[in-house]
Amino acid sequence: MALGTYTLSDRYRLDEGRVFLSGSQALARLPYEQLRADRRAGLRTAAYVTGYPGSPLAGYDRDVSAAAKLAVAEGLDLVFQPGMNEELAATAVMGSQLAVTLDTCRYEGILGIWYGKGPGIDRASDALRHATFAGTSAKGGAIALVGDDPNAKSSTIPSSSGATLVDLNMPIIFPGDVQEAVDLGRHAVALSRACGVWVGIKIVEAVAD
């Protein structure tokens, strides 16, 4: 692609070539990219993103809001709704997986994405435990994006969510760079849909920023 034709929105829209984006923006691209892939496959799906910000995912709400506007402009149903707190957001994502059991649901599946930092997953663990046992829908899926701060750069104590995610019975995906955040994010959705499980994605500062 010629540099003169590149726009900032290409980081979310392009499927070929090179784009410039942070790990947070790569994860914001995830529901948008998945909905486009579902549309090509003939699936009638939606995506719902909610959570509570905190470093290293402090800017994720801004990034996913930008991606949602592009998706809506294409007629895709991507809803971003900031959570009042982490546990209410987790409960809402659980509801996105149960919605397809209702006759009134307009979609074949709803991709649900929860986000928060290490202390946030501690706070939301009861809601997330119920959500993981409730399972996910075959054409929806549920992802937990967890921002870890092992160096305590912006936290009172170092945080690492691995043990908590294991205790919650979530498989863990740990991207090591921005490209892996894009690729493994799609794998996380596929895993959630195939196995009926929530999938945790650990994000550290070096990847998010």
C-alpha positions in Angstrom: 0.0 0.0 0.0 1.3 3.5 -0.9 1.9 5.6 2.2 -0.1 8.4 0.7 -3.3 6.3 0.7 -3.0 5.1 4.3 -5.6 6.2 6.8 -5.7 5.6 10.6 -8.9 3.5 10.2 -7.0 1.0 8.1 -5.6 -0.5 11.3 -9.1 -1.9 11.9 -10.3 -2.5 8.3 -7.5 -3.9 6.2 -7.1 -7.7 5.9 -4.0 -7.6 3.8 -0.8 -5.6 3.8 0.9 -3.7 6.7 -0.9 -1.6 9.3 0.3 0.2 12.3 -1.4 -0.4 15.6 -0.8 -1.1 19.3 -1.8 -4.3 21.1 -4.8 -2.5 22.5 -5.9 -1.5 19.0 -5.3 -5.1 17.8 -7.7 -6.4 20.4 -10.2 -3.6 19.5 -10.0 -4.9 16.0 -10.9 -8.4 17.1 -14.8 -8.2 17.3 -14.9 -6.1 14.1 -12.8 -8.6 12.2 -14.7 -11.5 13.6 -18.1 -10.0 12.5 -16.8 -9.5 9.0 -15.5 -13.1 8.9 -18.9 -14.3 10.1 -20.7 -12.3 7.5 -18.5 -13.9 4.8 -19.4 -17.3 6.2 -23.1 -16.4 6.1 -23.6 -16.2 9.8 -25.9 -13.6 11.4 -23.9 -12.6 14.5 -23.3 -9.6 16.7 -20.7 -8.5 19.2 -20.9 -7.0 22.7 -17.9 -5.5 24.5 -18.0 -4.2 28.0 -15.7 -3.9 31.0 -13.8 -1.5 33.2 -10.6 0.2 32.1 -7.2 0.1 33.8 -3.6 0.1 32.7 -2.3 -1.6 30.6 -5.8 -1.7 29.0 -6.5 1.9 30.0 -7.1 3.0 26.4 -9.0 -0.1 25.2 -12.4 1.6 25.7 -11.3 4.4 23.3 -9.9 2.0 20.8 -12.9 -0.3 20.7 -15.3 2.6 20.5 -13.5 3.7 17.3 -13.7 0.2 15.8 -17.4 0.0 16.8 -18.2 3.1 14.8 -16.6 1.7 11.7 -18.5 -1.6 12.1 -21.8 0.1 12.5 -21.2 2.1 9.4 -20.9 -1.2 7.5 -24.1 -2.5 9.0 -22.5 -4.8 11.5 -23.9 -5.1 15.0 -21.0 -4.2 17.3 -22.0 -2.7 20.6 -19.6 -1.2 23.1 -21.0 -0.3 26.5 -18.6 0.7 29.3 -19.4 -1.3 32.5 -20.3 0.4 35.8 -17.9 -2.1 37.4 -16.1 -5.3 36.5 -18.6 -7.8 37.9 -21.7 -6.2 36.3 -19.8 -6.2 33.0 -19.0 -9.9 33.4 -22.6 -10.7 34.1 -23.7 -8.8 31.0 -21.3 -10.8 28.8 -22.7 -14.0 30.4 -26.1 -12.7 29.3 -24.9 -12.3 25.7 -24.2 -16.1 25.6 -27.6 -17.0 27.1 -29.5 -14.6 24.8 -29.5 -17.1 21.9 -31.6 -19.5 24.0 -34.5 -17.0 23.7 -37.0 -17.2 20.9 -36.8 -13.4 20.6 -33.0 -13.3 19.9 -32.3 -11.9 16.4 -28.8 -13.5 16.1 -27.3 -16.9 15.6 -24.6 -15.9 18.1 -23.2 -13.0 20.0 -19.5 -12.6 20.6 -19.0 -11.3 24.2 -15.8 -9.6 25.3 -15.1 -8.5 28.9 -12.0 -6.4 29.7 -10.3 -5.4 32.9 -7.0 -5.4 34.7 -5.6 -7.8 37.3 -7.5 -6.4 40.4 -10.6 -6.2 38.2 -10.6 -9.9 37.6 -10.2 -10.5 41.3 -13.3 -8.3 41.9 -15.3 -10.0 39.1 -14.3 -13.6 39.9 -17.6 -14.7 41.3 -19.5 -13.4 38.3 -16.9 -14.8 36.0 -17.0 -18.2 37.7 -20.8 -18.4 37.1 -20.3 -17.2 33.5 -17.7 -19.9 32.8 -20.0 -22.6 34.2 -22.9 -21.3 32.1 -20.8 -21.7 29.0 -20.8 -20.0 25.6 -22.9 -20.3 22.5 -21.5 -22.2 19.5 -21.7 -19.2 17.2 -21.0 -16.5 19.8 -18.1 -17.1 22.2 -16.8 -15.2 25.2 -13.4 -13.7 25.8 -11.9 -12.2 29.0 -9.2 -9.6 28.2 -7.0 -9.2 31.3 -4.4 -6.5 31.6 -1.5 -7.7 33.8 0.9 -5.3 35.5 3.7 -7.5 36.8 6.0 -4.5 37.3 3.4 -2.5 39.3 3.9 0.4 36.9 0.4 1.7 37.6 -0.8 -0.6 40.4 -0.3 -0.7 44.1 0.9 -4.3 43.9 2.3 -6.5 41.1 -0.5 -8.4 39.3 -0.5 -11.6 37.3 -3.8 -13.2 36.4 -2.6 -16.6 35.4 -3.5 -18.5 38.7 -6.9 -16.8 38.8 -7.7 -17.7 35.2 -6.7 -21.3 36.0 -9.0 -21.3 39.0 -11.8 -20.0 36.9 -11.3 -22.9 34.4 -10.4 -20.6 31.6 -7.8 -21.6 29.0 -5.1 -18.9 28.8 -3.8 -17.2 25.7 -0.7 -15.0 26.2 0.3 -13.0 23.1 3.9 -11.9 23.0 3.5 -9.1 20.4 0.9 -7.1 18.5 0.8 -9.6 15.6 0.0 -12.4 18.0 -2.7 -10.3 19.6 -4.4 -10.2 16.2 -3.9 -13.9 15.3 -4.4 -15.5 18.7 -7.5 -13.3 19.4 -9.2 -15.1 16.5 -8.0 -18.4 17.8 -9.5 -17.5 21.2 -12.9 -16.9 19.6 -12.7 -20.2 17.7 -11.7 -22.1 20.9 -14.6 -20.5 22.8 -17.1 -21.4 20.2 -15.9 -25.0 19.7 -15.5 -25.9 23.3 -18.2 -23.8 25.0 -15.6 -22.1 27.3 -14.6 -18.6 28.2 -11.0 -17.9 27.1 -8.7 -15.6 29.0 -6.2 -13.4 27.1 -3.4 -12.0 29.2 -2.1 -8.7 28.0 1.0 -7.0 29.5 2.2 -3.4 29.0 4.8 -4.3 26.4 2.1 -5.7 24.2 -0.8 -3.3 25.0 1.2 -0.2 24.4 
